């Protein structure tokens, strides 16, 4: 026992041990920020439309964020998000990269805390990108930053919301045409609902098979991924049919509001889209917390720089725990902004926004287009709002959201530079 204690004491007193401990603490803080901000807005449409409760949202997010991160995010992550800095610039002094990554985690986490307190849905990707660019450009050299990559990420400010908004508009208009504006909306909701659920299952299965199964030794090619994704889509649709048949319809509510029971069906379907959104988010954004952690752990352990680092199993666990705690503690503020304040959401509108957003994120994971989950979801909600006319959108809230998006990169950069010089002063 004494030997174990002595080895633990040696670990925590060594420089490498201190770096790894700080990486874990700052990583949990960053993951907490992802939960409070990013996951909160991923769940916001479901909660805002009253399809699920906050407690149910936390449970769904906990399960499917983990699944998305592990199956479609992979066990090997790029240590530098989206290749935005040049590792050669750190070749002579790997400690600079350790201080920078620790500073980036702390800076991004701090900015996400501020944004979440204000209820602003900002991009965790852009928070960490701004932080990494800040310490690399000022603390190391301007040449350490791949500015072309940064330009591509900035382009995603436009690509994400426009793509998701267009898809959400199309989905909502199809629901209007096939279900809402018909003589038998309830019967048509039962009839067409499973087709929408098939689409949800198909998209999520496709990205899991294409990206995730390689990490566990399975490589599906030759078009078979579409066959398997189709089968899983059918399974989701069958489960959906079973659940829709179990819905208790309220004839009194139907008299008060003609579409009350249609909305009930879509509330059931939103459980699937909430799960899909959490899965898509996990596959795309968990690396924002665990990537810099992997870089610090890799360098502190063997002293070498690598473009990729194998993730110790506890790192994903740290990320997952932090995310769930963030959603449970402060997520309600961002949920209120996204789920209630942009435009009034019902289950049909929320379903349209969520299916479009999850499809956009899955498409990005599949093709490598750099996008922001936050921008995607807000764009999807705007698309649904525009389908009802510009008056249905609170432009003041949208203006505040856009402002928070613009200042996220510089805010992350400024905080990162401050923390980088503090850490450099402490350890050098």
C-alpha positions in Angstrom: 0.0 0.0 0.0 2.9 2.3 0.9 4.5 1.5 -2.4 1.3 2.5 -4.3 1.1 5.8 -2.3 4.8 6.5 -3.0 4.3 6.0 -6.8 1.2 8.1 -6.8 3.0 10.8 -4.8 5.9 10.6 -7.3 3.5 11.0 -10.2 1.8 14.1 -8.9 5.1 15.7 -7.9 6.6 15.2 -11.4 6.2 17.8 -14.1 4.6 15.2 -16.4 2.1 14.3 -13.7 1.3 17.9 -13.1 0.7 18.4 -16.9 -1.6 15.4 -17.1 -3.5 16.4 -14.0 -4.0 19.9 -15.4 -5.1 18.5 -18.7 -7.7 16.3 -17.0 -9.0 19.2 -14.8 -9.1 21.7 -17.7 -10.5 19.0 -20.0 -13.4 18.4 -17.6 -14.0 22.2 -17.5 -14.0 22.4 -21.3 -16.3 19.4 -21.5 -18.6 21.0 -18.9 -18.8 24.1 -21.2 -19.7 21.9 -24.2 -22.5 20.3 -22.1 -23.8 23.7 -20.8 -23.7 25.3 -24.2 -23.5 23.0 -27.2 -25.4 19.9 -25.9 -28.0 22.2 -24.4 -28.8 23.8 -27.7 -28.8 20.4 -29.3 -31.5 19.3 -26.9 -33.3 22.8 -26.9 -35.8 22.1 -29.7 -37.0 19.0 -28.0 -37.4 20.7 -24.6 -38.7 24.0 -26.1 -41.4 22.2 -28.0 -42.3 20.3 -24.8 -41.7 16.9 -26.5 -39.4 15.9 -23.7 -38.5 17.2 -20.2 -35.1 18.5 -19.2 -34.5 15.4 -17.2 -35.3 13.2 -20.2 -33.0 15.4 -22.3 -30.1 14.8 -19.9 -30.6 11.0 -20.0 -30.8 10.9 -23.8 -27.8 13.2 -24.1 -25.8 11.1 -21.7 -26.4 7.9 -23.6 -26.1 9.1 -27.2 -23.3 11.7 -26.7 -21.2 8.8 -25.4 -22.2 6.5 -28.3 -21.5 9.2 -30.9 -18.1 10.1 -29.4 -17.0 6.4 -29.2 -18.5 4.9 -32.3 -18.4 7.8 -34.8 -15.8 10.1 -33.2 -13.2 7.3 -32.9 -10.6 6.3 -30.3 -7.9 8.2 -32.2 -8.3 12.0 -32.5 -6.3 14.7 -34.1 -4.4 16.5 -31.3 -4.7 19.8 -33.2 -8.3 20.5 -34.1 -8.7 20.6 -37.9 -5.0 20.9 -38.5 -4.9 24.6 -37.8 -1.3 24.8 -36.4 2.0 23.5 -37.8 3.6 21.0 -35.5 7.1 21.7 -37.0 7.0 25.1 -35.3 7.1 23.3 -31.9 9.8 20.8 -32.8 12.5 22.3 -30.7 10.3 23.0 -27.6 7.3 20.6 -27.1 6.6 22.3 -23.7 5.3 25.3 -25.7 2.6 23.0 -27.2 1.7 21.7 -23.7 1.3 25.2 -22.3 -0.6 26.2 -25.4 -3.1 23.3 -25.3 -3.7 23.8 -21.5 -4.2 27.5 -22.2 -6.6 26.7 -25.1 -8.7 24.3 -22.9 -8.9 26.9 -20.1 -9.7 29.8 -22.4 -12.4 27.9 -24.4 -13.9 26.6 -21.2 -13.9 30.2 -19.6 -15.6 31.7 -22.7 -18.2 28.9 -22.8 -18.9 29.6 -19.1 -19.5 33.3 -19.8 -21.6 32.6 -22.9 -23.7 30.0 -21.1 -24.4 32.3 -18.1 -25.7 34.9 -20.7 -27.7 32.2 -22.5 -25.8 32.7 -25.8 -25.5 29.6 -28.0 -21.9 29.9 -29.2 -19.7 27.4 -31.1 -17.4 25.2 -29.0 -15.5 24.4 -32.2 -14.8 28.1 -32.8 -14.0 28.7 -29.1 -11.2 26.1 -29.2 -10.1 27.1 -32.7 -9.8 30.8 -31.6 -7.9 29.7 -28.5 -5.4 27.5 -30.4 -4.9 30.2 -33.0 -4.3 32.9 -30.3 -1.6 31.1 -28.4 0.1 29.8 -31.6 0.2 33.2 -33.4 1.2 35.4 -30.5 3.0 32.9 -28.2 5.0 31.0 -30.9 4.9 32.7 -34.4 2.4 33.7 -37.1 3.9 31.0 -39.3 2.7 28.4 -36.8 -0.9 28.9 -37.9 -2.3 27.4 -41.1 -4.3 30.5 -42.0 -6.0 28.7 -45.0 -7.6 26.2 -42.6 -8.7 29.1 -40.3 -10.3 30.7 -43.4 -12.2 27.5 -44.2 -13.5 27.3 -40.6 -14.7 31.0 -40.8 -16.6 30.1 -44.0 -18.5 27.6 -41.9 -20.2 30.5 -40.2 -22.2 30.9 -43.4 -22.2 27.3 -44.7 -23.6 25.7 -41.5 -26.8 27.9 -40.9 -27.6 28.3 -44.6 -27.3 24.5 -45.3 -29.3 23.5 -42.2 -31.8 26.3 -42.7 -32.5 25.3 -46.3 -33.0 21.6 -45.2 -35.2 22.5 -42.3 -37.4 24.8 -44.5 -37.7 21.9 -47.0 -38.6 19.3 -44.3 -41.2 21.6 -42.6 -42.8 22.5 -46.0 -43.0 18.7 -46.8 -44.8 18.2 -43.4 -47.1 21.0 -44.2 -47.9 19.6 -47.6 -48.2 15.9 -46.7 -49.8 16.2 -43.2 -50.8 19.6 -41.9 -52.7 21.1 -44.9 -54.7 18.0 -45.7 -58.3 16.9 -44.8 -57.0 14.0 -42.6 -53.9 15.4 -40.8 -53.9 12.7 -38.1 -54.2 9.8 -40.4 -51.5 11.3 -42.6 -49.2 11.8 -39.6 -49.5 8.1 -38.8 -48.9 7.3 -42.5 -45.9 9.5 -43.2 -44.3 9.6 -39.7 -42.4 6.3 -40.2 -40.8 7.6 -43.5 -39.3 10.6 -41.6 -38.0 8.2 -38.9 -36.5 6.0 -41.6 -34.5 9.0 -42.7 -33.3 9.7 -39.2 -32.1 6.0 -38.7 -30.6 5.9 -42.2 -28.4 9.0 -41.8 -27.1 8.2 -38.3 -26.4 4.5 -39.3 -24.5 5.7 -42.4 -22.1 7.9 -40.5 -21.5 5.3 -37.8 -20.8 2.6 -40.4 -18.6 4.8 -42.6 -16.6 6.5 -39.9 -16.9 4.5 -36.7 -16.7 0.9 -37.4 -13.1 1.3 -38.8 -12.0 2.0 -35.2 -13.2 -1.4 -34.0 -11.7 -3.3 -37.0 -14.6 -3.4 -39.4 -14.5 -1.8 -42.8 -17.7 -1.8 -44.8 -17.3 -0.8 -48.5 -18.7 -1.5 -51.9 -22.0 0.1 -51.3 -22.9 -2.3 -48.4 -22.9 0.6 -46.0 -26.1 1.9 -47.7 -27.7 -1.6 -47.4 -26.9 -1.8 -43.6 -28.0 1.8 -43.1 -31.2 1.1 -44.9 -31.9 -1.9 -42.7 -31.2 0.1 -39.5 -33.5 2.9 -40.9 -36.2 0.3 -41.3 -35.7 -0.9 -37.7 -36.1 2.7 -36.4 -39.2 3.1 -38.5 -40.8 -0.1 -37.2 -40.1 0.9 -33.6 -41.6 4.3 -34.4 -44.8 2.7 -35.8 -45.1 0.7 -32.6 -44.7 3.8 -30.4 -47.1 5.9 -32.5 -49.8 3.2 -32.2 -49.4 3.4 -28.4 -50.1 7.2 -28.4 -53.4 8.0 -26.5 -55.3 10.6 -28.6 -57.2 13.4 -26.9 -60.5 14.2 -28.6 -61.2 17.2 -26.4 -57.8 18.7 -27.2 -58.4 18.0 -30.9 -61.6 20.1 -30.7 -59.7 23.0 -29.1 -56.7 22.7 -31.5 -57.2 20.8 -34.8 -53.6 19.5 -34.8 -53.2 18.6 -31.1 -52.9 14.8 -31.8 -50.7 15.4 -34.8 -48.3 17.3 -32.5 -48.5 14.3 -30.1 -47.2 12.0 -32.8 -44.4 14.3 -33.6 -43.6 14.6 -29.9 -43.0 10.9 -29.9 -40.9 11.1 -33.1 -38.8 13.9 -31.5 -37.4 11.4 -29.0 -35.7 9.8 -32.0 -34.4 13.1 -33.4 -33.2 14.2 -30.0 -31.2 11.0 -29.8 -29.9 11.5 -33.4 -28.9 15.1 -32.6 -27.0 14.0 -29.5 -25.3 11.2 -31.4 -24.4 13.5 -34.3 -23.0 16.1 -31.8 -21.0 13.5 -30.0 -19.4 12.3 -33.2 -18.5 15.8 -34.3 -17.7 17.9 -31.2 -16.5 15.8 -28.3 -13.0 16.0 -29.8 -13.0 19.7 -28.9 -12.3 18.7 -25.3 -10.4 15.5 -25.7 -8.2 16.5 -28.6 -6.1 19.0 -26.7 -6.1 16.6 -23.7 -4.7 13.9 -25.9 -1.9 16.2 -27.2 -0.8 17.1 -23.6 -0.9 13.5 -22.4 1.0 12.3 -25.4 3.8 14.8 -25.1 4.0 14.6 -21.3 4.1 10.8 -21.5 6.8 10.2 -24.2 8.0 13.7 -25.0 7.2 13.4 -28.8 4.9 15.5 -31.0 2.4 13.7 -33.2 -0.4 14.8 -35.5 -2.5 12.1 -33.9 -2.6 10.6 -30.4 -4.2 7.4 -29.2 -6.7 8.2 -26.6 -6.4 6.6 -23.1 -9.9 5.2 -22.3 -10.3 7.4 -19.3 -10.0 10.6 -21.4 -13.3 9.9 -23.2 -14.9 9.1 -19.8 -13.7 12.5 -18.5 -15.2 14.2 -21.6 -18.5 12.4 -21.3 -18.9 13.1 -17.5 -18.1 16.8 -18.0 -20.6 17.1 -20.8 -23.4 15.5 -18.8 -22.7 17.7 -15.7 -22.6 20.8 -17.9 -26.0 20.1 -19.4 -27.5 19.3 -16.0 -26.2 22.4 -14.2 -26.3 25.3 -16.6 -27.8 24.0 -19.8 -31.3 25.4 -19.1 -30.2 29.0 -20.0 -29.1 28.1 -23.5 -32.1 25.8 -23.9 -34.4 28.8 -23.2 -32.7 31.0 -25.8 -32.7 28.4 -28.6 -35.8 26.4 -27.7 -38.2 29.3 -26.9 -36.8 32.8 -27.7 -35.9 32.6 -31.4 -39.3 31.5 -32.6 -42.3 29.6 -31.1 -41.6 25.8 -31.5 -44.2 23.0 -31.6 -43.2 19.3 -32.1 -43.7 19.5 -35.9 -41.5 22.6 -36.1 -38.9 21.2 -33.6 -38.8 17.9 -35.5 -38.1 19.7 -38.8 -35.3 21.7 -37.2 -33.7 18.8 -35.5 -33.8 16.3 -38.4 -32.3 19.0 -40.7 -29.6 19.9 -38.1 -28.6 16.2 -37.4 -28.6 15.5 -41.1 -26.3 18.5 -41.7 -23.9 17.4 -38.9 -23.9 13.8 -40.2 -23.2 15.0 -43.7 -20.3 17.1 -42.4 -18.9 14.2 -40.4 -19.2 12.0 -43.5 -17.6 14.5 -45.9 -15.2 16.4 -43.7 -16.8 19.8 -44.2 -15.9 22.0 -41.1 -19.2 23.1 -39.5 -20.5 24.2 -36.2 -23.3 22.2 -34.5 -24.5 25.4 -32.9 -24.7 27.4 -36.1 -26.3 24.4 -37.7 -29.2 24.1 -35.2 -29.8 27.9 -35.0 -29.9 28.0 -38.8 -32.4 25.1 -38.9 -34.7 26.9 -36.4 -34.5 30.1 -38.5 -35.4 28.0 -41.5 -38.5 26.7 -39.7 -39.3 30.2 -38.6 -39.0 31.7 -42.1 -41.4 29.0 -43.4 -44.0 30.8 -41.2 -42.9 34.3 -42.2 -40.3 36.8 -40.9 -42.7 38.0 -38.2 -42.5 34.6 -36.5 -38.8 35.3 -35.7 -37.5 37.4 -32.8 -34.9 39.4 -34.7 -33.5 41.0 -31.5 -32.6 37.5 -30.1 -31.1 36.5 -33.5 -29.0 39.7 -33.5 -27.6 38.9 -30.1 -26.8 35.3 -31.2 -25.0 36.5 -34.3 -23.0 39.0 -32.2 -21.9 36.2 -29.9 -20.8 34.2 -32.9 -18.6 37.0 -34.2 -16.8 37.6 -30.9 -16.2 33.9 -30.1 -13.0 33.5 -32.1 -11.3 36.7 -30.8 -12.6 36.1 -27.2 -11.1 32.6 -27.3 -7.8 33.9 -28.7 -7.4 36.8 -26.2 -8.1 34.5 -23.2 -5.8 31.9 -24.5 -2.9 34.3 -24.9 -3.3 35.5 -21.3 -3.4 31.9 -19.9 -0.5 30.9 -22.2 1.8 33.5 -20.8 0.7 32.7 -17.2 1.5 29.0 -17.7 4.7 29.8 -19.4 5.7 32.0 -16.5 4.9 29.3 -14.0 6.6 26.4 -15.7 9.5 27.9 -17.6 
